[in-house]
Amino acid sequence: MPRILLTIILPLALWVWAFVDCLTTPEDEVKHLPKVVWVLIVLLFPPLGPIAWLIAGKQRGFHRAAAAGGADTAGPGYGGARGGRPLAPDDDPEFLASLKDLKKSDKDHEEMLKRWEADLRRREEDLRGKDEPDDGRKS
C-alpha cells in the first residue's frame, strides 16, 4: 500500500495540482517561459514538469509582492496588488476610518437617547399632573 501511494497517487496528485495551478495563475505571475509552454511542460513531463513548475514557474511570496510594487491595498484588509496577506486591523486605513465613523455614530445615538429620555420624563410628568386632583375637591 505505501508503495502505491508513493509511486502512483502522490505523483498523480502533484501533477493534477501543478496543472490546475499553472492554468489558474495569471500570465503576469509566470516566470521564465510563456504560460502555454509551462502548461505543456507540466502535461508532457510528469513528474519533472510539475516539480519544475513548483521551483521555477511561478512568482511566490515576497517576490510577488515586490514585483507588484510593494504592498498596496487591492481590497479591504489585503496587502499586495493580487490579494496578498491580510493586513492587521490597526494597519488597515479603511478599517480605521470605519472606526471613526462608528465613534461619530455612537455619539449621535447617545444624544438621541438623551433626547428620548428627556421627552419620556416630560410626558410622564404631564401624565402625573393630570392624574392628581387640584385641591382635593371634586367638582
JOVEN-V277892 format. One record per residue. N is the residue number from 0. RES is the residue in one letter. PSI is psi in degrees with one decimal (* if undefined). OMEGA is omega in radians with two decimals (none if undefined). D_FIRST is the distance of its C-alpha to the first C-alpha in whole Angstrom. Layout:
# JOVEN-V277892
n=N res=RES psi=PSI omega=OMEGA d_first=D_FIRST
n=N res=RES psi=PSI omega=OMEGA d_first=D_FIRST
This chain:
# JOVEN-V277892
n=0 res=M psi=-46.9 omega=3.11 d_first=0
n=1 res=P psi=-30.9 omega=3.13 d_first=4
n=2 res=R psi=-39.3 omega=3.10 d_first=5
n=3 res=I psi=-41.3 omega=3.14 d_first=5
n=4 res=L psi=-46.3 omega=-3.08 d_first=6
n=5 res=L psi=-30.0 omega=-3.05 d_first=9
n=6 res=T psi=-23.7 omega=-3.07 d_first=10
n=7 res=I psi=-57.8 omega=-2.98 d_first=10
n=8 res=I psi=-47.7 omega=-3.12 d_first=11
n=9 res=L psi=-48.2 omega=3.09 d_first=12
n=10 res=P psi=-36.0 omega=3.11 d_first=15
n=11 res=L psi=-43.0 omega=3.11 d_first=15
n=12 res=A psi=-42.7 omega=3.10 d_first=16
n=13 res=L psi=-42.5 omega=-3.14 d_first=18
n=14 res=W psi=-46.0 omega=3.13 d_first=20
n=15 res=V psi=-44.8 omega=-3.12 d_first=21
n=16 res=W psi=-45.4 omega=-3.12 d_first=22
n=17 res=A psi=-38.6 omega=3.12 d_first=24
n=18 res=F psi=-48.1 omega=3.13 d_first=26
n=19 res=V psi=-42.6 omega=3.13 d_first=27
n=20 res=D psi=-41.0 omega=3.12 d_first=28
n=21 res=C psi=-41.7 omega=3.14 d_first=30
n=22 res=L psi=-37.2 omega=-3.05 d_first=32
n=23 res=T psi=-7.6 omega=3.13 d_first=33
n=24 res=T psi=129.9 omega=3.08 d_first=34
n=25 res=P psi=148.6 omega=-3.08 d_first=38
n=26 res=E psi=-35.4 omega=-3.08 d_first=39
n=27 res=D psi=-7.4 omega=3.08 d_first=41
n=28 res=E psi=-4.0 omega=-3.13 d_first=38
n=29 res=V psi=132.3 omega=-3.10 d_first=37
n=30 res=K psi=153.7 omega=2.93 d_first=37
n=31 res=H psi=-43.9 omega=-3.08 d_first=38
n=32 res=L psi=159.3 omega=3.04 d_first=38
n=33 res=P psi=154.6 omega=-3.09 d_first=39
n=34 res=K psi=-40.0 omega=-3.13 d_first=36
n=35 res=V psi=-40.0 omega=3.12 d_first=36
n=36 res=V psi=-41.6 omega=3.10 d_first=35
n=37 res=W psi=-41.1 omega=3.11 d_first=32
n=38 res=V psi=-43.9 omega=3.13 d_first=31
n=39 res=L psi=-40.1 omega=3.11 d_first=31
n=40 res=I psi=-45.5 omega=-3.14 d_first=29
n=41 res=V psi=-41.8 omega=-3.12 d_first=26
n=42 res=L psi=-41.8 omega=-2.97 d_first=26
n=43 res=L psi=-16.5 omega=-3.06 d_first=27
n=44 res=F psi=58.7 omega=3.07 d_first=25
n=45 res=P psi=146.9 omega=-0.15 d_first=22
n=46 res=P psi=0.0 omega=-3.12 d_first=20
n=47 res=L psi=-36.2 omega=3.13 d_first=24
n=48 res=G psi=-51.1 omega=3.09 d_first=26
n=49 res=P psi=-37.3 omega=3.11 d_first=24
n=50 res=I psi=-40.6 omega=3.09 d_first=24
n=51 res=A psi=-39.3 omega=3.10 d_first=27
n=52 res=W psi=-43.3 omega=3.14 d_first=28
n=53 res=L psi=-40.2 omega=-3.06 d_first=27
n=54 res=I psi=-45.8 omega=-2.94 d_first=29
n=55 res=A psi=-5.2 omega=-2.96 d_first=32
n=56 res=G psi=-23.8 omega=-2.98 d_first=32
n=57 res=K psi=142.7 omega=3.04 d_first=33
n=58 res=Q psi=133.2 omega=-3.11 d_first=36
n=59 res=R psi=153.3 omega=2.99 d_first=34
n=60 res=G psi=-127.1 omega=-3.05 d_first=36
n=61 res=F psi=-37.7 omega=-3.09 d_first=39
n=62 res=H psi=-35.7 omega=3.13 d_first=39
n=63 res=R psi=-43.2 omega=3.13 d_first=39
n=64 res=A psi=-38.7 omega=3.12 d_first=42
n=65 res=A psi=-38.5 omega=3.13 d_first=44
n=66 res=A psi=-27.6 omega=3.14 d_first=44
n=67 res=A psi=-2.6 omega=3.10 d_first=45
n=68 res=G psi=27.1 omega=3.12 d_first=48
n=69 res=G psi=-163.9 omega=-3.07 d_first=47
n=70 res=A psi=91.4 omega=2.97 d_first=46
n=71 res=D psi=160.7 omega=-3.05 d_first=48
n=72 res=T psi=114.2 omega=3.11 d_first=48
n=73 res=A psi=-27.3 omega=-3.14 d_first=47
n=74 res=G psi=171.9 omega=-3.10 d_first=46
n=75 res=P psi=122.2 omega=3.06 d_first=47
n=76 res=G psi=8.1 omega=-3.10 d_first=45
n=77 res=Y psi=140.4 omega=3.08 d_first=43
n=78 res=G psi=158.8 omega=3.13 d_first=44
n=79 res=G psi=152.8 omega=-3.05 d_first=44
n=80 res=A psi=-18.7 omega=-3.09 d_first=44
n=81 res=R psi=37.2 omega=3.09 d_first=41
n=82 res=G psi=58.5 omega=3.12 d_first=40
n=83 res=G psi=-146.0 omega=-3.11 d_first=39
n=84 res=R psi=147.0 omega=3.10 d_first=39
n=85 res=P psi=145.6 omega=3.07 d_first=41
n=86 res=L psi=152.5 omega=3.01 d_first=44
n=87 res=A psi=148.7 omega=-3.10 d_first=45
n=88 res=P psi=-37.1 omega=-3.13 d_first=48
n=89 res=D psi=-5.7 omega=3.06 d_first=51
n=90 res=D psi=-8.5 omega=-3.06 d_first=50
n=91 res=D psi=110.0 omega=-3.08 d_first=50
n=92 res=P psi=-33.9 omega=3.13 d_first=53
n=93 res=E psi=-40.9 omega=3.13 d_first=53
n=94 res=F psi=-43.4 omega=3.14 d_first=52
n=95 res=L psi=-38.2 omega=3.10 d_first=55
n=96 res=A psi=-37.7 omega=3.13 d_first=57
n=97 res=S psi=-31.2 omega=3.09 d_first=56
n=98 res=L psi=-38.5 omega=3.10 d_first=56
n=99 res=K psi=-39.6 omega=3.09 d_first=60
n=100 res=D psi=-37.5 omega=3.12 d_first=60
n=101 res=L psi=-40.1 omega=3.13 d_first=59
n=102 res=K psi=-42.7 omega=3.11 d_first=62
n=103 res=K psi=-43.2 omega=-3.13 d_first=64
n=104 res=S psi=-37.9 omega=3.10 d_first=63
n=105 res=D psi=-41.7 omega=3.11 d_first=63
n=106 res=K psi=-41.8 omega=3.10 d_first=67
n=107 res=D psi=-41.0 omega=3.13 d_first=68
n=108 res=H psi=-40.5 omega=3.12 d_first=67
n=109 res=E psi=-43.2 omega=3.12 d_first=68
n=110 res=E psi=-41.3 omega=3.13 d_first=72
n=111 res=M psi=-42.4 omega=3.12 d_first=71
n=112 res=L psi=-38.4 omega=3.10 d_first=70
n=113 res=K psi=-41.2 omega=3.10 d_first=74
n=114 res=R psi=-42.1 omega=3.13 d_first=76
n=115 res=W psi=-41.9 omega=3.12 d_first=74
n=116 res=E psi=-42.4 omega=3.12 d_first=75
n=117 res=A psi=-41.6 omega=3.12 d_first=79
n=118 res=D psi=-40.2 omega=3.13 d_first=79
n=119 res=L psi=-42.3 omega=3.10 d_first=78
n=120 res=R psi=-43.2 omega=3.14 d_first=80
n=121 res=R psi=-43.9 omega=3.14 d_first=83
n=122 res=R psi=-38.8 omega=3.10 d_first=83
n=123 res=E psi=-41.7 omega=3.12 d_first=82
n=124 res=E psi=-38.8 omega=3.09 d_first=86
n=125 res=D psi=-42.9 omega=3.13 d_first=87
n=126 res=L psi=-38.9 omega=3.09 d_first=86
n=127 res=R psi=-38.2 omega=3.14 d_first=87
n=128 res=G psi=-33.5 omega=3.13 d_first=91
n=129 res=K psi=-28.9 omega=-3.10 d_first=91
n=130 res=D psi=-26.9 omega=-3.09 d_first=91
n=131 res=E psi=137.7 omega=3.09 d_first=93
n=132 res=P psi=151.2 omega=-3.06 d_first=97
n=133 res=D psi=-63.4 omega=-3.11 d_first=99
n=134 res=D psi=6.6 omega=-3.10 d_first=102
n=135 res=G psi=-2.6 omega=3.12 d_first=101
n=136 res=R psi=144.6 omega=3.05 d_first=104
n=137 res=K psi=145.9 omega=-3.10 d_first=103
n=138 res=S psi=* omega=none d_first=105
